[in-house]
Amino acid sequence: MISMLVPMGLLMPVEYLNSGAFQFLAAFVALNTIMYVALAIAKMLPKVYLSDWASRRGRRSETRSIHPDDRAGL
């Protein structure tokens, strides 16, 4: 009985699939999916700090710690 109502598994008429609203919704879902995939990949990668790439002129060459052998300040 239901196979007669829904021919070959099609749930919506072709007119709905060709409408501008449906195409807009499909484009929105596609862009949203791409955005979330990019965010998931970016979250898996290690963090990148700008200070690692760009050297600052004001960075001290020597530590000013009370422990002069401690290299944690550099």
PDB file of N, H, CA, C and O in Angstrom:
ATOM      1  N   MET A   1       0.819  -1.197   0.000  1.00  0.00           N
ATOM      2  CA  MET A   1       0.000   0.000   0.000  1.00  0.00           C
ATOM      3  C   MET A   1       0.865   1.264   0.000  1.00  0.00           C
ATOM      4  O   MET A   1       0.628   2.184  -0.783  1.00  0.00           O
ATOM      5  N   ILE A   2       1.881   1.304   0.894  1.00  0.00           N
ATOM      6  H   ILE A   2       2.073   0.557   1.530  1.00  0.00           H
ATOM      7  CA  ILE A   2       2.718   2.510   0.948  1.00  0.00           C
ATOM      8  C   ILE A   2       3.636   2.605  -0.266  1.00  0.00           C
ATOM      9  O   ILE A   2       4.031   3.705  -0.652  1.00  0.00           O
ATOM     10  N   SER A   3       3.979   1.482  -0.868  1.00  0.00           N
ATOM     11  H   SER A   3       3.658   0.588  -0.554  1.00  0.00           H
ATOM     12  CA  SER A   3       4.829   1.534  -2.053  1.00  0.00           C
ATOM     13  C   SER A   3       4.116   2.186  -3.227  1.00  0.00           C
ATOM     14  O   SER A   3       4.770   2.684  -4.143  1.00  0.00           O
ATOM     15  N   MET A   4       2.812   2.192  -3.218  1.00  0.00           N
ATOM     16  H   MET A   4       2.281   1.788  -2.474  1.00  0.00           H
ATOM     17  CA  MET A   4       2.064   2.855  -4.284  1.00  0.00           C
ATOM     18  C   MET A   4       2.035   4.370  -4.063  1.00  0.00           C
ATOM     19  O   MET A   4       1.941   5.134  -5.023  1.00  0.00           O
ATOM     20  N   LEU A   5       2.115   4.804  -2.809  1.00  0.00           N
ATOM     21  H   LEU A   5       2.192   4.183  -2.028  1.00  0.00           H
ATOM     22  CA  LEU A   5       2.077   6.233  -2.503  1.00  0.00           C
ATOM     23  C   LEU A   5       3.435   6.902  -2.731  1.00  0.00           C
ATOM     24  O   LEU A   5       3.508   8.057  -3.152  1.00  0.00           O
ATOM     25  N   VAL A   6       4.487   6.172  -2.450  1.00  0.00           N
ATOM     26  H   VAL A   6       4.428   5.234  -2.108  1.00  0.00           H
ATOM     27  CA  VAL A   6       5.833   6.716  -2.580  1.00  0.00           C
ATOM     28  C   VAL A   6       6.560   5.923  -3.662  1.00  0.00           C
ATOM     29  O   VAL A   6       7.143   4.878  -3.370  1.00  0.00           O
ATOM     30  N   PRO A   7       6.537   6.398  -4.903  1.00  0.00           N
ATOM     31  CA  PRO A   7       7.185   5.638  -5.969  1.00  0.00           C
ATOM     32  C   PRO A   7       8.709   5.701  -5.883  1.00  0.00           C
ATOM     33  O   PRO A   7       9.275   6.790  -5.782  1.00  0.00           O
ATOM     34  N   MET A   8       9.365   4.575  -5.919  1.00  0.00           N
ATOM     35  H   MET A   8       8.906   3.690  -6.001  1.00  0.00           H
ATOM     36  CA  MET A   8      10.822   4.419  -5.939  1.00  0.00           C
ATOM     37  C   MET A   8      11.515   5.160  -4.802  1.00  0.00           C
ATOM     38  O   MET A   8      12.636   5.628  -4.999  1.00  0.00           O
ATOM     39  N   GLY A   9      10.923   5.290  -3.646  1.00  0.00           N
ATOM     40  H   GLY A   9      10.012   4.910  -3.486  1.00  0.00           H
ATOM     41  CA  GLY A   9      11.558   5.878  -2.485  1.00  0.00           C
ATOM     42  C   GLY A   9      11.594   7.385  -2.466  1.00  0.00           C
ATOM     43  O   GLY A   9      12.188   7.966  -1.558  1.00  0.00           O
ATOM     44  N   LEU A  10      10.982   8.044  -3.433  1.00  0.00           N
ATOM     45  H   LEU A  10      10.499   7.572  -4.171  1.00  0.00           H
ATOM     46  CA  LEU A  10      10.977   9.498  -3.479  1.00  0.00           C
ATOM     47  C   LEU A  10       9.991  10.030  -2.450  1.00  0.00           C
ATOM     48  O   LEU A  10       8.817   9.663  -2.479  1.00  0.00           O
ATOM     49  N   LEU A  11      10.444  10.886  -1.545  1.00  0.00           N
ATOM     50  H   LEU A  11      11.398  11.184  -1.521  1.00  0.00           H
ATOM     51  CA  LEU A  11       9.582  11.383  -0.479  1.00  0.00           C
ATOM     52  C   LEU A  11       8.960  12.725  -0.794  1.00  0.00           C
ATOM     53  O   LEU A  11       7.898  13.047  -0.263  1.00  0.00           O
ATOM     54  N   MET A  12       9.593  13.516  -1.645  1.00  0.00           N
ATOM     55  H   MET A  12      10.456  13.254  -2.077  1.00  0.00           H
ATOM     56  CA  MET A  12       9.058  14.829  -1.998  1.00  0.00           C
ATOM     57  C   MET A  12       8.944  14.951  -3.509  1.00  0.00           C
ATOM     58  O   MET A  12       9.708  14.329  -4.247  1.00  0.00           O
ATOM     59  N   PRO A  13       8.001  15.744  -3.963  1.00  0.00           N
ATOM     60  CA  PRO A  13       7.912  15.952  -5.412  1.00  0.00           C
ATOM     61  C   PRO A  13       9.133  16.725  -5.935  1.00  0.00           C
ATOM     62  O   PRO A  13       9.808  17.421  -5.177  1.00  0.00           O
ATOM     63  N   VAL A  14       9.395  16.596  -7.191  1.00  0.00           N
ATOM     64  H   VAL A  14       8.847  16.030  -7.807  1.00  0.00           H
ATOM     65  CA  VAL A  14      10.547  17.237  -7.827  1.00  0.00           C
ATOM     66  C   VAL A  14      10.421  18.759  -7.757  1.00  0.00           C
ATOM     67  O   VAL A  14      11.436  19.456  -7.724  1.00  0.00           O
ATOM     68  N   GLU A  15       9.221  19.275  -7.734  1.00  0.00           N
ATOM     69  H   GLU A  15       8.397  18.708  -7.761  1.00  0.00           H
ATOM     70  CA  GLU A  15       9.024  20.728  -7.670  1.00  0.00           C
ATOM     71  C   GLU A  15       9.616  21.309  -6.386  1.00  0.00           C
ATOM     72  O   GLU A  15      10.142  22.422  -6.401  1.00  0.00           O
ATOM     73  N   TYR A  16       9.537  20.571  -5.273  1.00  0.00           N
ATOM     74  H   TYR A  16       9.109  19.667  -5.261  1.00  0.00           H
ATOM     75  CA  TYR A  16      10.119  21.055  -4.021  1.00  0.00           C
ATOM     76  C   TYR A  16      11.642  21.081  -4.095  1.00  0.00           C
ATOM     77  O   TYR A  16      12.291  21.994  -3.585  1.00  0.00           O
ATOM     78  N   LEU A  17      12.194  20.061  -4.741  1.00  0.00           N
ATOM     79  H   LEU A  17      11.666  19.319  -5.156  1.00  0.00           H
ATOM     80  CA  LEU A  17      13.653  19.976  -4.822  1.00  0.00           C
ATOM     81  C   LEU A  17      14.240  21.043  -5.726  1.00  0.00           C
ATOM     82  O   LEU A  17      15.395  21.428  -5.546  1.00  0.00           O
ATOM     83  N   ASN A  18      13.485  21.528  -6.684  1.00  0.00           N
ATOM     84  H   ASN A  18      12.547  21.216  -6.830  1.00  0.00           H
ATOM     85  CA  ASN A  18      13.962  22.558  -7.594  1.00  0.00           C
ATOM     86  C   ASN A  18      13.607  23.969  -7.141  1.00  0.00           C
ATOM     87  O   ASN A  18      13.943  24.936  -7.825  1.00  0.00           O
ATOM     88  N   SER A  19      12.935  24.106  -6.005  1.00  0.00           N
ATOM     89  H   SER A  19      12.662  23.321  -5.449  1.00  0.00           H
ATOM     90  CA  SER A  19      12.547  25.436  -5.538  1.00  0.00           C
ATOM     91  C   SER A  19      13.757  26.179  -4.969  1.00  0.00           C
ATOM     92  O   SER A  19      14.735  25.571  -4.535  1.00  0.00           O
ATOM     93  N   GLY A  20      13.665  27.490  -4.984  1.00  0.00           N
ATOM     94  H   GLY A  20      12.871  27.985  -5.337  1.00  0.00           H
ATOM     95  CA  GLY A  20      14.766  28.309  -4.475  1.00  0.00           C
ATOM     96  C   GLY A  20      14.984  28.143  -2.986  1.00  0.00           C
ATOM     97  O   GLY A  20      16.125  28.162  -2.524  1.00  0.00           O
ATOM     98  N   ALA A  21      13.904  27.978  -2.222  1.00  0.00           N
ATOM     99  H   ALA A  21      12.978  27.962  -2.598  1.00  0.00           H
ATOM    100  CA  ALA A  21      14.023  27.827  -0.767  1.00  0.00           C
ATOM    101  C   ALA A  21      14.761  26.533  -0.422  1.00  0.00           C
ATOM    102  O   ALA A  21      15.602  26.519   0.477  1.00  0.00           O
ATOM    103  N   PHE A  22      14.451  25.455  -1.128  1.00  0.00           N
ATOM    104  H   PHE A  22      13.767  25.466  -1.858  1.00  0.00           H
ATOM    105  CA  PHE A  22      15.119  24.185  -0.853  1.00  0.00           C
ATOM    106  C   PHE A  22      16.593  24.255  -1.241  1.00  0.00           C
ATOM    107  O   PHE A  22      17.443  23.714  -0.534  1.00  0.00           O
ATOM    108  N   GLN A  23      16.901  24.903  -2.338  1.00  0.00           N
ATOM    109  H   GLN A  23      16.210  25.342  -2.912  1.00  0.00           H
ATOM    110  CA  GLN A  23      18.298  25.037  -2.755  1.00  0.00           C
ATOM    111  C   GLN A  23      19.076  25.913  -1.783  1.00  0.00           C
ATOM    112  O   GLN A  23      20.247  25.647  -1.511  1.00  0.00           O
ATOM    113  N   PHE A  24      18.432  26.964  -1.252  1.00  0.00           N
ATOM    114  H   PHE A  24      17.481  27.180  -1.473  1.00  0.00           H
ATOM    115  CA  PHE A  24      19.083  27.801  -0.244  1.00  0.00           C
ATOM    116  C   PHE A  24      19.369  26.986   1.012  1.00  0.00           C
ATOM    117  O   PHE A  24      20.457  27.073   1.579  1.00  0.00           O
ATOM    118  N   LEU A  25      18.389  26.194   1.445  1.00  0.00           N
ATOM    119  H   LEU A  25      17.504  26.124   0.984  1.00  0.00           H
ATOM    120  CA  LEU A  25      18.569  25.361   2.632  1.00  0.00           C
ATOM    121  C   LEU A  25      19.676  24.327   2.408  1.00  0.00           C
ATOM    122  O   LEU A  25      20.474  24.075   3.311  1.00  0.00           O
ATOM    123  N   ALA A  26      19.731  23.736   1.234  1.00  0.00           N
ATOM    124  H   ALA A  26      19.083  23.941   0.500  1.00  0.00           H
ATOM    125  CA  ALA A  26      20.776  22.756   0.938  1.00  0.00           C
ATOM    126  C   ALA A  26      22.154  23.411   0.940  1.00  0.00           C
ATOM    127  O   ALA A  26      23.118  22.815   1.421  1.00  0.00           O
ATOM    128  N   ALA A  27      22.260  24.627   0.411  1.00  0.00           N
ATOM    129  H   ALA A  27      21.477  25.111   0.020  1.00  0.00           H
ATOM    130  CA  ALA A  27      23.549  25.338   0.420  1.00  0.00           C
ATOM    131  C   ALA A  27      23.952  25.699   1.846  1.00  0.00           C
ATOM    132  O   ALA A  27      25.128  25.611   2.198  1.00  0.00           O
ATOM    133  N   PHE A  28      22.986  26.103   2.666  1.00  0.00           N
ATOM    134  H   PHE A  28      22.030  26.174   2.380  1.00  0.00           H
ATOM    135  CA  PHE A  28      23.271  26.437   4.065  1.00  0.00           C
ATOM    136  C   PHE A  28      23.777  25.211   4.821  1.00  0.00           C
ATOM    137  O   PHE A  28      24.743  25.307   5.579  1.00  0.00           O
ATOM    138  N   VAL A  29      23.145  24.081   4.626  1.00  0.00           N
ATOM    139  H   VAL A  29      22.360  24.003   4.011  1.00  0.00           H
ATOM    140  CA  VAL A  29      23.566  22.852   5.301  1.00  0.00           C
ATOM    141  C   VAL A  29      24.960  22.440   4.831  1.00  0.00           C
ATOM    142  O   VAL A  29      25.773  21.979   5.632  1.00  0.00           O
ATOM    143  N   ALA A  30      25.240  22.604   3.537  1.00  0.00           N
ATOM    144  H   ALA A  30      24.580  22.979   2.886  1.00  0.00           H
ATOM    145  CA  ALA A  30      26.563  22.247   3.019  1.00  0.00           C
ATOM    146  C   ALA A  30      27.651  23.133   3.618  1.00  0.00           C
ATOM    147  O   ALA A  30      28.694  22.630   4.038  1.00  0.00           O
ATOM    148  N   LEU A  31      27.424  24.438   3.663  1.00  0.00           N
ATOM    149  H   LEU A  31      26.577  24.846   3.321  1.00  0.00           H
ATOM    150  CA  LEU A  31      28.420  25.352   4.243  1.00  0.00           C
ATOM    151  C   LEU A  31      28.588  25.115   5.737  1.00  0.00           C
ATOM    152  O   LEU A  31      29.702  25.185   6.256  1.00  0.00           O
ATOM    153  N   ASN A  32      27.498  24.836   6.424  1.00  0.00           N
ATOM    154  H   ASN A  32      26.593  24.779   6.003  1.00  0.00           H
ATOM    155  CA  ASN A  32      27.558  24.561   7.854  1.00  0.00           C
ATOM    156  C   ASN A  32      28.372  23.294   8.114  1.00  0.00           C
ATOM    157  O   ASN A  32      29.159  23.249   9.060  1.00  0.00           O
ATOM    158  N   THR A  33      28.193  22.278   7.293  1.00  0.00           N
ATOM    159  H   THR A  33      27.554  22.314   6.525  1.00  0.00           H
ATOM    160  CA  THR A  33      28.944  21.037   7.445  1.00  0.00           C
ATOM    161  C   THR A  33      30.433  21.277   7.209  1.00  0.00           C
ATOM    162  O   THR A  33      31.269  20.771   7.957  1.00  0.00           O
ATOM    163  N   ILE A  34      30.765  22.036   6.185  1.00  0.00           N
ATOM    164  H   ILE A  34      30.086  22.447   5.577  1.00  0.00           H
ATOM    165  CA  ILE A  34      32.177  22.344   5.900  1.00  0.00           C
ATOM    166  C   ILE A  34      32.791  23.122   7.055  1.00  0.00           C
ATOM    167  O   ILE A  34      33.937  22.873   7.431  1.00  0.00           O
ATOM    168  N   MET A  35      32.040  24.062   7.623  1.00  0.00           N
ATOM    169  H   MET A  35      31.109  24.264   7.318  1.00  0.00           H
ATOM    170  CA  MET A  35      32.548  24.855   8.740  1.00  0.00           C
ATOM    171  C   MET A  35      32.832  23.970   9.952  1.00  0.00           C
ATOM    172  O   MET A  35      33.879  24.111  10.584  1.00  0.00           O
ATOM    173  N   TYR A  36      31.915  23.061  10.285  1.00  0.00           N
ATOM    174  H   TYR A  36      31.065  22.946   9.772  1.00  0.00           H
ATOM    175  CA  TYR A  36      32.125  22.211  11.449  1.00  0.00           C
ATOM    176  C   TYR A  36      33.249  21.206  11.230  1.00  0.00           C
ATOM    177  O   TYR A  36      33.948  20.856  12.182  1.00  0.00           O
ATOM    178  N   VAL A  37      33.441  20.735  10.008  1.00  0.00           N
ATOM    179  H   VAL A  37      32.874  21.018   9.235  1.00  0.00           H
ATOM    180  CA  VAL A  37      34.578  19.848   9.728  1.00  0.00           C
ATOM    181  C   VAL A  37      35.883  20.610   9.900  1.00  0.00           C
ATOM    182  O   VAL A  37      36.838  20.084  10.472  1.00  0.00           O
ATOM    183  N   ALA A  38      35.933  21.851   9.409  1.00  0.00           N
ATOM    184  H   ALA A  38      35.157  22.279   8.945  1.00  0.00           H
ATOM    185  CA  ALA A  38      37.145  22.664   9.560  1.00  0.00           C
ATOM    186  C   ALA A  38      37.431  22.951  11.035  1.00  0.00           C
ATOM    187  O   ALA A  38      38.587  22.912  11.457  1.00  0.00           O
ATOM    188  N   LEU A  39      36.403  23.235  11.815  1.00  0.00           N
ATOM    189  H   LEU A  39      35.464  23.267  11.472  1.00  0.00           H
ATOM    190  CA  LEU A  39      36.606  23.476  13.246  1.00  0.00           C
ATOM    191  C   LEU A  39      37.078  22.220  13.962  1.00  0.00           C
ATOM    192  O   LEU A  39      37.922  22.301  14.855  1.00  0.00           O
ATOM    193  N   ALA A  40      36.552  21.067  13.588  1.00  0.00           N
ATOM    194  H   ALA A  40      35.867  21.001  12.862  1.00  0.00           H
ATOM    195  CA  ALA A  40      36.970  19.816  14.219  1.00  0.00           C
ATOM    196  C   ALA A  40      38.426  19.508  13.892  1.00  0.00           C
ATOM    197  O   ALA A  40      39.175  19.063  14.762  1.00  0.00           O
ATOM    198  N   ILE A  41      38.832  19.738  12.654  1.00  0.00           N
ATOM    199  H   ILE A  41      38.224  20.100  11.947  1.00  0.00           H
ATOM    200  CA  ILE A  41      40.227  19.511  12.277  1.00  0.00           C
ATOM    201  C   ILE A  41      41.143  20.497  12.986  1.00  0.00           C
ATOM    202  O   ILE A  41      42.219  20.119  13.448  1.00  0.00           O
ATOM    203  N   ALA A  42      40.726  21.769  13.079  1.00  0.00           N
ATOM    204  H   ALA A  42      39.852  22.077  12.703  1.00  0.00           H
ATOM    205  CA  ALA A  42      41.543  22.778  13.759  1.00  0.00           C
ATOM    206  C   ALA A  42      41.688  22.463  15.243  1.00  0.00           C
ATOM    207  O   ALA A  42      42.715  22.776  15.845  1.00  0.00           O
ATOM    208  N   LYS A  43      40.680  21.855  15.831  1.00  0.00           N
ATOM    209  H   LYS A  43      39.846  21.602  15.342  1.00  0.00           H
ATOM    210  CA  LYS A  43      40.749  21.519  17.251  1.00  0.00           C
ATOM    211  C   LYS A  43      41.702  20.347  17.501  1.00  0.00           C
ATOM    212  O   LYS A  43      42.261  20.225  18.591  1.00  0.00           O
ATOM    213  N   MET A  44      41.888  19.498  16.509  1.00  0.00           N
ATOM    214  H   MET A  44      41.434  19.597  15.624  1.00  0.00           H
ATOM    215  CA  MET A  44      42.803  18.364  16.666  1.00  0.00           C
ATOM    216  C   MET A  44      44.257  18.771  16.503  1.00  0.00           C
ATOM    217  O   MET A  44      45.141  18.105  17.040  1.00  0.00           O
ATOM    218  N   LEU A  45      44.526  19.843  15.779  1.00  0.00           N
ATOM    219  H   LEU A  45      43.807  20.385  15.342  1.00  0.00           H
ATOM    220  CA  LEU A  45      45.898  20.277  15.536  1.00  0.00           C
ATOM    221  C   LEU A  45      46.466  20.963  16.777  1.00  0.00           C
ATOM    222  O   LEU A  45      45.709  21.500  17.586  1.00  0.00           O
ATOM    223  N   PRO A  46      47.792  20.951  16.937  1.00  0.00           N
ATOM    224  CA  PRO A  46      48.384  21.646  18.091  1.00  0.00           C
ATOM    225  C   PRO A  46      48.211  23.158  17.961  1.00  0.00           C
ATOM    226  O   PRO A  46      48.101  23.699  16.861  1.00  0.00           O
ATOM    227  N   LYS A  47      48.192  23.816  19.102  1.00  0.00           N
ATOM    228  H   LYS A  47      48.282  23.377  19.996  1.00  0.00           H
ATOM    229  CA  LYS A  47      48.020  25.271  19.103  1.00  0.00           C
ATOM    230  C   LYS A  47      49.262  25.953  18.546  1.00  0.00           C
ATOM    231  O   LYS A  47      50.386  25.506  18.771  1.00  0.00           O
ATOM    232  N   VAL A  48      49.045  27.027  17.826  1.00  0.00           N
ATOM    233  H   VAL A  48      48.132  27.390  17.643  1.00  0.00           H
ATOM    234  CA  VAL A  48      50.132  27.816  17.251  1.00  0.00           C
ATOM    235  C   VAL A  48      50.115  29.178  17.926  1.00  0.00           C
ATOM    236  O   VAL A  48      49.090  29.859  17.951  1.00  0.00           O
ATOM    237  N   TYR A  49      51.242  29.560  18.466  1.00  0.00           N
ATOM    238  H   TYR A  49      52.075  29.006  18.447  1.00  0.00           H
ATOM    239  CA  TYR A  49      51.358  30.846  19.140  1.00  0.00           C
ATOM    240  C   TYR A  49      52.146  31.812  18.258  1.00  0.00           C
ATOM    241  O   TYR A  49      53.167  31.439  17.680  1.00  0.00           O
ATOM    242  N   LEU A  50      51.677  33.030  18.158  1.00  0.00           N
ATOM    243  H   LEU A  50      50.847  33.333  18.628  1.00  0.00           H
ATOM    244  CA  LEU A  50      52.332  34.034  17.337  1.00  0.00           C
ATOM    245  C   LEU A  50      53.726  34.355  17.858  1.00  0.00           C
ATOM    246  O   LEU A  50      54.631  34.655  17.080  1.00  0.00           O
ATOM    247  N   SER A  51      53.896  34.293  19.163  1.00  0.00           N
ATOM    248  H   SER A  51      53.160  34.050  19.795  1.00  0.00           H
ATOM    249  CA  SER A  51      55.206  34.629  19.732  1.00  0.00           C
ATOM    250  C   SER A  51      56.268  33.600  19.348  1.00  0.00           C
ATOM    251  O   SER A  51      57.457  33.915  19.390  1.00  0.00           O
ATOM    252  N   ASP A  52      55.882  32.399  18.981  1.00  0.00           N
ATOM    253  H   ASP A  52      54.916  32.144  18.947  1.00  0.00           H
ATOM    254  CA  ASP A  52      56.861  31.414  18.539  1.00  0.00           C
ATOM    255  C   ASP A  52      57.400  31.749  17.154  1.00  0.00           C
ATOM    256  O   ASP A  52      58.535  31.394  16.835  1.00  0.00           O
ATOM    257  N   TRP A  53      56.614  32.420  16.334  1.00  0.00           N
ATOM    258  H   TRP A  53      55.692  32.708  16.593  1.00  0.00           H
ATOM    259  CA  TRP A  53      57.012  32.720  14.964  1.00  0.00           C
ATOM    260  C   TRP A  53      57.673  34.085  14.829  1.00  0.00           C
ATOM    261  O   TRP A  53      58.593  34.251  14.029  1.00  0.00           O
ATOM    262  N   ALA A  54      57.218  35.050  15.593  1.00  0.00           N
ATOM    263  H   ALA A  54      56.470  34.916  16.243  1.00  0.00           H
ATOM    264  CA  ALA A  54      57.753  36.405  15.475  1.00  0.00           C
ATOM    265  C   ALA A  54      58.599  36.716  16.704  1.00  0.00           C
ATOM    266  O   ALA A  54      58.139  36.590  17.839  1.00  0.00           O
ATOM    267  N   SER A  55      59.827  37.117  16.465  1.00  0.00           N
ATOM    268  H   SER A  55      60.201  37.219  15.543  1.00  0.00           H
ATOM    269  CA  SER A  55      60.681  37.480  17.591  1.00  0.00           C
ATOM    270  C   SER A  55      60.379  38.912  18.006  1.00  0.00           C
ATOM    271  O   SER A  55      60.182  39.791  17.167  1.00  0.00           O
ATOM    272  N   ARG A  56      60.346  39.123  19.293  1.00  0.00           N
ATOM    273  H   ARG A  56      60.506  38.409  19.975  1.00  0.00           H
ATOM    274  CA  ARG A  56      60.089  40.472  19.812  1.00  0.00           C
ATOM    275  C   ARG A  56      61.407  41.148  20.122  1.00  0.00           C
ATOM    276  O   ARG A  56      62.340  40.527  20.632  1.00  0.00           O
ATOM    277  N   ARG A  57      61.471  42.431  19.807  1.00  0.00           N
ATOM    278  H   ARG A  57      60.713  42.936  19.393  1.00  0.00           H
ATOM    279  CA  ARG A  57      62.703  43.178  20.083  1.00  0.00           C
ATOM    280  C   ARG A  57      62.909  43.365  21.576  1.00  0.00           C
ATOM    281  O   ARG A  57      64.048  43.426  22.038  1.00  0.00           O
ATOM    282  N   GLY A  58      61.823  43.456  22.340  1.00  0.00           N
ATOM    283  H   GLY A  58      60.897  43.406  21.964  1.00  0.00           H
ATOM    284  CA  GLY A  58      61.944  43.739  23.765  1.00  0.00           C
ATOM    285  C   GLY A  58      62.222  42.530  24.631  1.00  0.00           C
ATOM    286  O   GLY A  58      62.228  42.648  25.856  1.00  0.00           O
ATOM    287  N   ARG A  59      62.453  41.378  24.041  1.00  0.00           N
ATOM    288  H   ARG A  59      62.448  41.282  23.045  1.00  0.00           H
ATOM    289  CA  ARG A  59      62.687  40.173  24.829  1.00  0.00           C
ATOM    290  C   ARG A  59      64.082  40.235  25.456  1.00  0.00           C
ATOM    291  O   ARG A  59      65.061  40.578  24.794  1.00  0.00           O
ATOM    292  N   ARG A  60      64.149  39.902  26.718  1.00  0.00           N
ATOM    293  H   ARG A  60      63.354  39.623  27.256  1.00  0.00           H
ATOM    294  CA  ARG A  60      65.430  39.968  27.425  1.00  0.00           C
ATOM    295  C   ARG A  60      66.338  38.823  26.997  1.00  0.00           C
ATOM    296  O   ARG A  60      65.882  37.704  26.759  1.00  0.00           O
ATOM    297  N   SER A  61      67.614  39.117  26.904  1.00  0.00           N
ATOM    298  H   SER A  61      67.985  40.026  27.097  1.00  0.00           H
ATOM    299  CA  SER A  61      68.575  38.075  26.551  1.00  0.00           C
ATOM    300  C   SER A  61      69.011  37.294  27.782  1.00  0.00           C
ATOM    301  O   SER A  61      69.505  36.173  27.663  1.00  0.00           O
ATOM    302  N   GLU A  62      68.830  37.879  28.964  1.00  0.00           N
ATOM    303  H   GLU A  62      68.428  38.789  29.060  1.00  0.00           H
ATOM    304  CA  GLU A  62      69.211  37.206  30.207  1.00  0.00           C
ATOM    305  C   GLU A  62      67.993  37.154  31.121  1.00  0.00           C
ATOM    306  O   GLU A  62      67.119  38.020  31.075  1.00  0.00           O
ATOM    307  N   THR A  63      67.961  36.130  31.940  1.00  0.00           N
ATOM    308  H   THR A  63      68.672  35.427  31.977  1.00  0.00           H
ATOM    309  CA  THR A  63      66.876  36.012  32.904  1.00  0.00           C
ATOM    310  C   THR A  63      67.107  36.967  34.069  1.00  0.00           C
ATOM    311  O   THR A  63      68.245  37.218  34.466  1.00  0.00           O
ATOM    312  N   ARG A  64      66.018  37.494  34.608  1.00  0.00           N
ATOM    313  H   ARG A  64      65.094  37.290  34.286  1.00  0.00           H
ATOM    314  CA  ARG A  64      66.127  38.391  35.764  1.00  0.00           C
ATOM    315  C   ARG A  64      65.619  37.698  37.006  1.00  0.00           C
ATOM    316  O   ARG A  64      65.217  38.351  37.969  1.00  0.00           O
ATOM    317  N   SER A  65      65.634  36.374  36.989  1.00  0.00           N
ATOM    318  H   SER A  65      65.961  35.844  36.207  1.00  0.00           H
ATOM    319  CA  SER A  65      65.143  35.587  38.104  1.00  0.00           C
ATOM    320  C   SER A  65      66.149  35.604  39.250  1.00  0.00           C
ATOM    321  O   SER A  65      67.322  35.921  39.054  1.00  0.00           O
ATOM    322  N   ILE A  66      65.682  35.261  40.438  1.00  0.00           N
ATOM    323  H   ILE A  66      64.729  35.004  40.598  1.00  0.00           H
ATOM    324  CA  ILE A  66      66.607  35.141  41.570  1.00  0.00           C
ATOM    325  C   ILE A  66      67.409  33.845  41.449  1.00  0.00           C
ATOM    326  O   ILE A  66      68.384  33.637  42.171  1.00  0.00           O
ATOM    327  N   HIS A  67      66.981  32.977  40.525  1.00  0.00           N
ATOM    328  H   HIS A  67      66.189  33.146  39.939  1.00  0.00           H
ATOM    329  CA  HIS A  67      67.726  31.751  40.225  1.00  0.00           C
ATOM    330  C   HIS A  67      68.368  31.928  38.848  1.00  0.00           C
ATOM    331  O   HIS A  67      67.716  31.640  37.844  1.00  0.00           O
ATOM    332  N   PRO A  68      69.598  32.380  38.759  1.00  0.00           N
ATOM    333  CA  PRO A  68      70.189  32.710  37.463  1.00  0.00           C
ATOM    334  C   PRO A  68      70.365  31.517  36.515  1.00  0.00           C
ATOM    335  O   PRO A  68      70.457  31.697  35.301  1.00  0.00           O
ATOM    336  N   ASP A  69      70.412  30.305  37.069  1.00  0.00           N
ATOM    337  H   ASP A  69      70.337  30.159  38.055  1.00  0.00           H
ATOM    338  CA  ASP A  69      70.581  29.129  36.203  1.00  0.00           C
ATOM    339  C   ASP A  69      69.252  28.643  35.634  1.00  0.00           C
ATOM    340  O   ASP A  69      69.240  27.774  34.762  1.00  0.00           O
ATOM    341  N   ASP A  70      68.159  29.174  36.100  1.00  0.00           N
ATOM    342  H   ASP A  70      68.169  29.880  36.809  1.00  0.00           H
ATOM    343  CA  ASP A  70      66.836  28.748  35.648  1.00  0.00           C
ATOM    344  C   ASP A  70      66.572  29.334  34.273  1.00  0.00           C
ATOM    345  O   ASP A  70      66.589  30.555  34.118  1.00  0.00           O
ATOM    346  N   ARG A  71      66.326  28.497  33.265  1.00  0.00           N
ATOM    347  H   ARG A  71      66.313  27.505  33.390  1.00  0.00           H
ATOM    348  CA  ARG A  71      66.109  28.942  31.896  1.00  0.00           C
ATOM    349  C   ARG A  71      64.612  29.026  31.561  1.00  0.00           C
ATOM    350  O   ARG A  71      64.266  29.190  30.391  1.00  0.00           O
ATOM    351  N   ALA A  72      63.720  28.920  32.547  1.00  0.00           N
ATOM    352  H   ALA A  72      64.001  28.786  33.498  1.00  0.00           H
ATOM    353  CA  ALA A  72      62.269  28.929  32.298  1.00  0.00           C
ATOM    354  C   ALA A  72      61.804  30.287  31.797  1.00  0.00           C
ATOM    355  O   ALA A  72      60.790  30.351  31.101  1.00  0.00           O
ATOM    356  N   GLY A  73      62.477  31.347  32.108  1.00  0.00           N
ATOM    357  H   GLY A  73      63.300  31.295  32.674  1.00  0.00           H
ATOM    358  CA  GLY A  73      62.077  32.681  31.675  1.00  0.00           C
ATOM    359  C   GLY A  73      62.318  32.945  30.205  1.00  0.00           C
ATOM    360  O   GLY A  73      61.784  33.908  29.655  1.00  0.00           O
ATOM    361  N   LEU A  74      63.112  32.109  29.559  1.00  0.00           N
ATOM    362  H   LEU A  74      63.546  31.327  30.006  1.00  0.00           H
ATOM    363  CA  LEU A  74      63.428  32.352  28.133  1.00  0.00           C
ATOM    364  C   LEU A  74      62.567  31.582  27.239  1.00  0.00           C
ATOM    365  O   LEU A  74      62.705  31.673  26.019  1.00  0.00           O
TER     366      LEU A  74
END
